[in-house]
Amino acid sequence: MLEASPLGDGWTLRHEGEALPAVVPGCVHTDLLAAGVIPDPFLGRNETEVAWVGRREWTYETRLAAVPSGHEQTDLVFDGLDTAAEVRLDGRLLGRVRNMHRSYRFDVTGSSGPLSVRFASAYAEAEAVRGKTGERPAAYAEPYQYLRKMACSFGWDWGPTLVTAGIWRPVRLERWSTARLARVRPLVTVRRGAGVVELHVEVERTRVEAVLTLEARVGDVRARGEVTGTKGVVRLEVPDAELWWPRGYGEQALYEVELTLLHGSAPLDVWRRRVGFREVVLDTSTDAHGTGFTLVVNGERLFARGVNWIPDDVFPSRVTRERYRGRLRQAADAGVDLVRVWGGGIYESEDFYDACDELGLMVWQDFPFACAAYPEEQPLRGEVEAEARENVVRLMPHPSLVLWNGNNENLWGFRDWGWEGRLAGNSWGEGYYLGVLPRVVAESDPTRPYTAGSPWSGSWAHHPNDPAHGTHHSWEVWNRRDYAEYRSEVPRFVAEFGWQAPPAHATLRRALPGEVLAADSPGMLHRQKAQDGNGKLERGLARHFAVPEGDFDRWHYLTQVNQARAVAAGIEHWRSHWPVCAGTVVWQLNDCWPVTSWAAIDGDGREKPLYHELRRLYADRLLTLQVRDEGLVLAAVNQSARAWSGVLELRRMSVTGELLGAVRLQLAAAAREVGIVRVPGELEPSGAKEFLVADAWGSPRSSEVESGGRLRALHFPVADREIPYPRPGFEVAVGPGTVTVTARTLVRDLLLQADRLGPDVRADRGLVTLLPGERVTIGVTGWDTPDADAARAALFCLEPSR
């Protein structure tokens, strides 16, 4: 039987002739940090102080003891090496590698002695490849497109430039005899109510003549197959299989598959994975609105409620199973049902996809190409195909994986970013996205759809980012316009859009110790990686609010409000146009360090107000007021499996609390559909002093916000800076685990910044608007000494424009 022994202990890292303790899996930066050689690059402006690390060569060393006899072959297996490295055992070269996204196996039978892995500088390797292939354009100056490494380690408009190296995934010895399972490719389908698992197996042999058989089981279902040469197939059929569903549509049924390679009756190797039975189709048919892009799972057409995922740490080896599960649990709790693994990062670990399987989070997986023209010459072309084949097969068992995507923004970049003229006939990656990758997916994983890129209109017959065709990235709004302009178009699928805001106050305090915080203080500017990011923040703020001068706390609060408002403007509009628009994928869920960014969860794991707003925006039922050609309408977006009916109350009110008009209507929205109600003309607010409140009731009324089954939508006809808000009046009461606020006036966008009460304190909700007489109870965890004055000091809301 194959025996595996981890080789994580006993490694050292060579630095200036000294052997420092090394953690494997890990990376150079984390080892240097642990040894006190470098400061924490996440604090202050230390990022620039450690830039030298990426320019050096680094060597990891250990000693491989003599392996006991008893097996015919011993393999040294690296699950991940970052990136360009030379592996030697007892002075003998085992191999040279140049791809972070692949695993490597070396025959070390009968060998022992010093084992070393020497990493070249990623800069030097990339520049050498650039010298062979020629220059290619990119969105950023760093040479990330010339080697198969996590692109965002070279810096992004939200990420630090921390180019590391190391043994970033586990390493082990595998000892085996006769044969081993080299590759298992599970095709999982549903046919006539039965779950079908077809296991396509490749084996590696030491004995060509050995008769090998395969034995597989799923639950009580068993099947056998023969190995012919190095290949074999086993097919299992599970009658009346329970289906795997995305969250909100059903349960996440998972089945364990076990495959055993046998020589006679003796087991040689075992492969175990969990699978889920479901069918996935991507509907890209044409209609009166253009070309659709709708995911269909088990026959159910879905509006995808998505978020973009970046590596959760710029040093991915630090992301544990528990951290993956916690972050993805946050996503699921916010109503998310799709996570797009963005192409400037990595293929994540099994822990990530396991959690998505269990949580019902669909995964859209980019191949790692982002915002650059990629050479198609060697040595890259062979690496790309080998990497794709390995990772497609590795991730195939996961039912959560529903879509393969060729790249991020490269097809768009070719057309719009001035690349076409600069390339002068050179390759730039099109052959990967329209050739190599779809072929690999079709040959290896025909159970899942593939799309060439995001954005992509489906063919060159349309502009790659045409909102009427396929996927669309909406960045003109953030870059140049007011977020109200999200409502000017209805894309078929919005795969990226977003708005920036700074991280939580406690996150800034930890990351910038001792700094007097200001929007343009040195540490804050260092954490603004976007081009003219602060200018865009300020211009976006000024369209809606009076920009506070010299008041950081107020600026911090208002920019976070603006982020939540901007994302809400887009999602409410696009969801109300289902099924023409079939999904939104917010940029972005998470951060890889403490930074001002588009994230809903900051680099320390704290939820911004946007996170809590997503819980409302991505709920099965959403109430929203929208201005259409025919006037003001209320859209009842019902993504649940049950029809939605209830009482709808519309109230036209003044900002001083006076009721100016009201009507009660019946609300009805069929399952998975949107119900539209025209707001009576006499209830449409006019001018700066009026607004409309829409409440949908499922049970008797209450003054407690969101109790009694109520959903609410608000419509203010003018920008906040024009509204004569009253000076907010409210009372605060605290109890064990609660802060209760009772409004005496209109209180708009009340926010408890719980981290101001203590770095570990969390609130269970974000922004809330209270009418006079209403109250809200905010759940608070991690606060051991409740104090009403402290709670009041941590509460923010909109105030009259000064």
N, C-alpha and C positions, 0 to 999 in steps of 0.2 A: 504494500500500500504506500502511496506517495506520502512522504513526511515533509512537513514544512517547519523551519525554525527561523524565527525573526532574528534579524541582525541590527537591532536598534541601539544596542549598548556598546560602549567602549570606543566610540569614535572621537577623534580630535580634529580640530581645525588649525591649520598652520597660519600663523600671523607673525610677521617680522621674526621668523625663525623660532617662534615659541609655539608650543602645542597647547591650544586652548580646548577646554571641554566642549564637545559638540553634541547637540541633540538631533537625533535622526528618528522620524522625519523632522526637518527644520530648514533653516536657511542661514546664510552668512550673517545677515543683520541681527537676527535674534540671538545667535551665538555670541557675536561681538557685544551686543547689549547686555547679555547675561554675565559676560566677563568684565563688564565695566570699561570696555575699550571705546565705545561710542555712547553718546547721550541718546535718550529716547527721541527718535525722529518725529514722534507725534506731538512733542511739547515745544512751545515757542516756535522759533524758526530753525530748530535743529535739523530739519530736513536738508538744508543747504550745507550744514556742517558735516554730513555723512555722505555727501555726493561722491567722494573719492572711492567709496566701497565698490561701486559699480564699475570702476575703471581698472580694478585689480584682478589678477588671477588668484584663485583660492584652491587649496587642496584639503580634502577630507581623508583621514587615514584611520585604519584599524588593523587588526591582525586576524586573519582567518585561520582558525585552528584546523588541524588535520581532521578530516571527516571520517567517522568510523565506517568500516566496510559493512557490506550487507545489502547495498544497492548498486545497480550498474551505472547510474549516472547521477551526478550532482550538478545542479544549476544554481547560479547566482542570479537572483531576480530583483530588478529595480522597478518599482511601480511608477517612479517619476524622478527624472533628473533635470534640474533647471540650470542651464539649458545645454550649452556647448561644453562637452566634457570628454576626458580621456580616462578610461578605466584600466588599471593595471593590477595584476596579482603577482607578487614575488618578482616584480620587475618585468613581467611579461604583459604585453599589450593585449587586453581582452577585446577592446573595441573603442571606437570614437562615436559619440552621439551628438545630436544637434537639435533635439525636439523635446520641449517641456511636456508636450501633450501625449507622449508615447511611453510605453513600458519597454524594458530591455531585459534580455535573458542571455546569460553566458554560461557555456559548459566549463565547469571548473573541476571536473572529475579527477580525483587523485591529487589535487593541488592544495597548497596551503601557503601561509606566509603573509607578508605585509600586503594589505589591500589599500589602494589609493584611488581617489576620484579627483582629478585635477580639472577645475572649471576655468575656462577662458573667460575673459570679460565679455559680457553680452554685447557691449559697444564694439569691441574689437571684432567679434564674430560677425555682427551685422554689417560693419563697415567693410569687412573683407568680402562678404557676399555682394554688397552693393558694388564693389569694384569689379566683380565678375559679370553682374547682370546689367549694370547701368542704373542711373538715377530714376526713381519713380516718385511722383507727388504723393503727399499725404496731408491730412488736416493738421498735423503737428510736426515739429522739426525733427524730433527724435527718430532714429532709424528702425522703428519696431517692425516694419513690414518685411524686413530682410531675414528674419529668423522666426522659428515657430516657438514663440515665447508669449506669455501673457502681455498683450500690448499695453495695457494700462499701467504696468509697472514702470513704464517710461514717462508717466505723468499723463493726466487728462484734464478736462476743464472742471473736474471735481476731485482729482486724485494727485497725490504727491509723486515726485520722481524719485523712486527708491528701487533702483535696478539691482536685484539681488541674484544670488546663486545658491545652489545647495541640493541636497538629497531631500526633496520636498514631499515625497510619498514613501511608504514603507519599503524596506529592503529585507530579503530573506534568502535562505538556502532551501532548495527543494531537492529531495533525494528520491529517486524512483527507479523502477526496473521494468523491463519488458515494453511498457507503453504508458503514456499519460494522455490526458485530455488536453489538447492544445487549444481548441476553440470550440465553443458550443454556441450555436446560433438558434435561438428559440423563435419560431414563428407562431404567434399566439393569435387565434382568430375565433370567431363565433359563427357556427353554421347550424341552422335549423334548431336553435335553442341549446346546442351542445357547445361546450368550450373545447377547442382543439389546440393542442400543443404539439408542434412538429419540431423536433430537435435535430438540427443538422450539425453533425459532429466531425471534427478533424482531430486526429491523434498523431502524436509523435512516437516513434518506435525505437527501441534498441534491438529488437528481434523481429526481422521481417516475416519470419515463418510462423510466428505465434498466432493462433486462432483467437480472435477477440470478439466479444459480444458486448452489447449494451443493454442495460436494464433500467427502465425509468418508471417512476410512479408519481401520480398526483392524487393525494388522498388514498382511496381504495382502488383507484384505477392503475393498472400496471400494464406494461408493454415491453417487448424485447426486440432487439434488432441486431444485425450482423455488421461487423466492420470489414469492408472490402478495401484492402490496401491501407489507406490512411483516412478513409471516410466512411460514415455510416449515418443512418437516419432512423429515428424512433418517433412514432406517432401515437399520441394519447388522445382520447376523446372522453370528456367529462359530461355525462348527460345532465340536462337541467342545471347547467352551471349558473351560479349567481353572477351577475354582471358587476363590473367595476364602474362606478359613476363619479363624475366630478362632484365636489361638494355642492350641496344645495339641490342636487338632482337625484340622489339615491345614496346607497351605501357603498363603501369601498371594499368589496369582497376581494380577498387575496388568497391565493393558493400556493402552497410550497411544492415546487418541482424538485425531484431528486433523480439524478442520473448517475449510474455506476458503470464504470468500465471494468469488464471482467476478462480474466484469462482462465478458462475453465470455470471453476467455482470461486476462484481467488479474486477478490476486488483489488484493482490496481489504482483507481482514482475515483473521486466523487465530486460532482458539481451540484450545488444547491442554490436555487434562487426562488424568490416569490414572483408570481405573475398575477395578472388580473385579466379577465376576459371582457373585452369591449371592442367595438368597432369605431374607427375614426375616419371621417371623410372631410375633406376641405372643399366646400362648394364655391367654385370660382366661375359659375355660369354668368352669362350676360343677361341683362334685363333692361328695363326702361331707364334705369338710373346709371348704368355703366356695367362694370365688372365686379361681381360680389366677392367677398372673402369671409365666408361663414363656416365656423367649425360645427360639425355635426357628429355627436357622440351617441352611439346606440340609437340612431335615428332621430335624436333630439337636437334641434337647431338651437345654438347657444349665442347669447350676447356675452362675450368674454369680458370678465371684470378683472383686468390684469394689472400687473406691475412689472417693471423692468428690474432685473436683478444684476448687480455688479458683484465682483468678489467681495465678501464681507470683511476682508482684511487685505491690505496690500501685500501682506505676507500670508498666503493662503494656508500654509502648514499650521498656523495658529488656530484655524477654525475647527473646533471640535464637533463631534456628533451632537452634543448637547446644545452648542451654539447654533448649529444649523437648525435643529428642531425648534429652539426658542424663537429664532427669527422667522421661520416659516409658520410657526404657530401664531406669531403676531400678524402675519399676512392673512392667514385664514380667519383670525378673529376680526379682521377689518373687512371681511366680506369678499376678499380676493378669491378667485377660482382659477387664475392662470398666472404663471410666473414665466417671464421670458428671460432666459439665460443669455445675456448680451454678448455679442461677438468680440468685444475687446478684452474679455476675461478668459475663462478656462472652461473645460468640461469639468463639472463639479464632481465631488467624491460620491461614492455609493450612499453615504449618509444623507446627502441632500435629496437624492431621488427616492430613497426609502421613506423619508419624511413626507415627501410630496405624495407618494403612493398612499400612505396612511391618512393623510389630511385631505385627500381629494383635490389637490392642487394640480391642474394640468400644467405641463412643462412644454414651453416652446423653446427649443434648443437651437441657438445659433452655432454654426461652425465658426471657429475663432478667426474672423477676418473683420476689420473695422476701420472705416474712415481713411482708407489708403488704397493706392494702386499696388497690387502685389505681383512681383515677377513670377512668371510661370516656367522659367528655365530651371535646370538643375543648379544647385542641390535642393531647391525648394519643392519642385514638382513631385518628386518621389516621396519626400517627407509628407506632403499634403495628402497624397492618396493613402499612404500607410497609416497615417494618423487617423484619417476619416474611417478607414475600414476597421481599425481597432476599436475606436470609440463608438461607432454605430453598433457593433456587436456587443460591446460592454454594456451599453445602456438599453439594448432591446428588451430585456425582461420587464422593464418598468412600465406599468400601464399608464402612469401619469404622463409619460412622454407622448405628446400628441402631434408634434410638428418639428420637422427639420428645416432650418433656414440657412441659406448659403452664406450670407454676410450681412453686415450692418453698414448701410449707406454708401457702399462702393459703387453700385450701379447708378445711383443718384449722383454721386461725386463725379463720375465719368462725364455725365451729361451737363452738370451745372457748375462744377467747381473749377473749370478751366483745365481739366486734365487732358481732354481729347486732343487739343492742339499741342500740348507739351509732350505727349507720349510718342508722337511721330512714328506710329506703327508698332511700337513695342508692346509686348504683352502687359496686361494690367490686372488679371484675375478673372476676366469674363470666362475664360476656358475652365476655371474651377467651378464657377457658379452655374454655368449653363452646360457644362460637360462632365467634368470629373465627379463632382459631388452628387448630382442627380443620378449618375450611373452607379456610384457606390451604394446609394440608398436603394435604388431599384433592384440591384443584385443582392444586397444583404438584408434589407429591411422593407420589403414591399408592403408591409402592413400599415405603414405610416405615410402621410403626405409629405411632400417636399416643396418648398418655395425658394426661388433663386436668391431672394434678398429682401431686405426691409429698409426703405420702402421699395416696392416693385409693383408695376402695373400689370404684370403678366407677360408682357412682350415689349419690344422696342417700338411697336405701333403707337404706344402712348408714352407720355413723359413718365419716367420711373416713379415720380412722386405725385402723379395725378390723383387728386382725392376721389375722383369718380371711378377709379380702377384699382382694385387690390388694396395693398397696405399704404398708409400715408404717415409721414412724420411731420407734425405741425410745429415748426420752430420759428416761423416768421413772427408769430404772435409774441413770444418771449423776447425775441431779438429786436423787434422794431415797432410792435403795435400794442394796443390795449387788449387785455384778455377778453373784453366783451366781443372781440372779433372772432373768437372761437365759434360764435353763433352764426357766422356769416356763411358757413358751408357745412355740408353733411358728408364727410368721407365715408367710404365703405367700411374701413377698419383703421382706427387711429393707433398705430403701433408705438408711437412716441409723442409725448407732449409733456410740458411741465413748467414749473415756475420756481424760482429760487427763494430760499429763506435761510437765515443763520441757524445753527444748532441751538439746543437748549442752553439756558444760562449757565447751569452747573457744568455742562460740557465745555463751554468756553472758559469758565473759571479754572477747570482742571488743565486744559490744554494751553492756556496763556497765563501761567501763574505770575501774579504781581503786576500784570499789565492794567493800566487804566483803559477800560474798554471804550471804544468808539468805533463808529462804522469804518473810519479810515485810520485806526490805530495800526501800528506796524504788524502786530500779530494777526489782526483781522484782515488786513490787506494780503498778508501771506496766505491766508486761508480763503482767498477769493481767486480761484484759478481760472475763472471764465473771462474771456476777453471782454473788457468793459463791463464786467459783472456788476460792480457797484453802481455804475451809471445806469444800467438797465433796471436794477433794483429801485433806484431813486426815481427814474422816470416812470416806472410802473406804479410806484407808490403815489407820485404826485398827481396822477390822473384820477385818483380816488380820495386821497387824504391830504391834509396839510402836513407836509414833511416836517417833523420836529427838528429843531436846531439845537444841537448840543445836549440832547436828552437821549442817551443810548438806550435806556430801558424802554422808552416810548418807541423809538425806532425799531428796536428788537421785536417788540410786541406787534407793531403795525406791519412789519415785513412778513411776520408769520401769519397774520390775518390775511394779508394780500395773497400769500401763497395758497392758503386754503380756499379763498374766494376764486382765484384764477382756475384752479383745478376743478372746483365745483361748477364754474361757468361752462367749462368744456363737457364734463361728464353728464351734467343734467341735460344739456342741449342734445348731446349725441345719443344718450339713452332714450330720450323722448322720441327719437327718430328710428328706433328699432321697428322693422327689420332691415331698413336701408343701411343703417350703420350697425355693424355686428360685433363691435368690440372696442374697448379703450384699454391701452396699456400705459399706465402713468410712468413717466420718467421722474423719479425712480423710487424703489422701496427703501434701499439701504445705502449706507456710506461705508467706505473702507478706512476712514480716519476722521478726526474732528475737522469739519470744513463747512463753509457756506455752500449749499448745494440745493439740488432739486429733491433731495430725499425726504421721505415721510418719517423715517427713523434715522436719527443722527449716528455719528460714528461711535458714540458711547452706548448706543442701544436705546436712547431715550426717544419717546414718541413726540414729534412735533404736533401742533394743532392739525396739520394736514392729515396725519394718521387717523385721528379721531373723526375728521370730516369724511375720510374714506369709508368709515363704518356706516355713515348715513348714505353716502353716494352709492355704495356697492351693496346696500341691503336688498333683499328680494323685492321689497316694495319701496318705491321712491315717489315722493310728491314734489312736483316742481312747477313753477309759474314761468311761462315762456311767452315772449313777444313774437307773434307770427304775423303773416300778411293780413290775416283777418282780424287781428287785434290780440289782446291778452288772453291766453288760454292756460288752463291747468292740465298738466299731463300726469296721469296716474300710471306709473311704470310698474308693471306687475310681472316679475320674473319668477314668481312662485308657481307651484303646480296647481294651486287652487284659485278659483275666480275671486276677485276682490270686490266686495260690495260694502257699502256703509254710508254714513251720513257725512256730507261735505258742508262745512260752514265757511263762508267767505265774509270777511269783515274789512271794510275800508276804515282806516283809523288815522288820526293825527298823531304826530310825534309827541304831543303832550298827553296822549292817552284818551282822547275823545273818540267815541264811536260815531262814524259819519254815515254808516250804512251797513246792512248785513243781509244775507240770504242763506237759506239752508237748502241744499240740493242732495239728490241721490248720486252716489259715486259708484261706477261700475267699470271694471276692467277684467277681461277674460284672462285665464291662465296663460302665462308667457306672452302677454300682449300689453299694449299701451292704450289706456282710455283717455280721451280728450274731452274736456269740458270748456265751453266758451264762457269766459267771465262776462257777466252782464256789463254793458257799457257804463251804467251808472255807478258801478263799483270800481271802475278803473281809477287808480289814484292819479292825481295831477299835481304838478308842482313839487317843491322841496319839502313841504310840511305834511305830506300824506304818504301812506303805504298800505299795502294789501296783505292781509293775513289769511292763509288758507289752512284749515284744520280738517283732517279726515279722521272721523271717529269710528271706532269699532265697539265702544262701550261707553258708559256714562262719563260725563265731563269731570275734569279735575283741574285744580290750579297747579298741580305738580307737573312740570314739563316732562313729556314723554311717558306719563302714566296714563292709565285708562285706555291704552291702545291707540294713542293719538300720533299721527304724523303731521308735520307742519311744513309749509312753504311760505316764504316771504318775498314780496316784490316792492322794492323802492325804485321809483322812476328816475331818480337822478343820482349822481355820484355822492358819496358820503361827505365830501368836503363842502357840498352845497346844502346839506341837510342841517337845519338848526336843532340839533339834538339838545334835549334838556340836560342839565348837569345831572349825571346819574345818581340816583338815590337808592340805596339798598341796605338791608340788615344782614349781618353774618352771625351764624351760630355754628359751633363746632361740637362734635361728639366723638366717641371712639370710632375712628375710621371714616368720619364724614365731615364735610363742610357744607352747610345749607345756607343758600343766599335767597332772600326774599326781596323782590323788587318793589319799590315805591314809585318808580318812574319807568319809562322805557329804558332798558339796559341792553345795549346792542353789543354782541360779540364779547360776552363775559368769558374770561379765561383765568383759570387758576393755574399759575405756573408753579406746579407742586415742587419742582426741584429747587425752588428758592427756599422752601421749608427745610430742605436737607437733600444732599446729593442722591440719596436712595429713595426719596419719597416719590410716589407715582399717583396720578389722578386717573380716574376711569373715564373721563370725558374731556372734550376740548371746548370749542367755542359754542356758546349758547346765547340766544337772545330771549329776554324775558319781557313780557308786557307788565304793566302795573298790576300788582297783586299776585303775580305768579312767583313761584319759587322753584329752585332746583337743588337737589341734594347730590353732591359730588362725592363719590367714594374715594378714599385716600388710603394708601398702604405705605408702610415704612415710616410713619410719623408717630413717634413715641410720646411726644409732649404736645397735644393739641392746644392751640392758643388762638383765640379769636383775633387778636391784634396782628399776630403773625400771618394768619390766613388773609386778613384784609390787605395787608401789605403785599401779598403775593397775587392778589386779584387785579386784573386789568380789564378795561372795557373801553369802548369808544366814548369820546368826550366831545363837547362842543368845539368846533374849529376855532383856534385862537386868532 
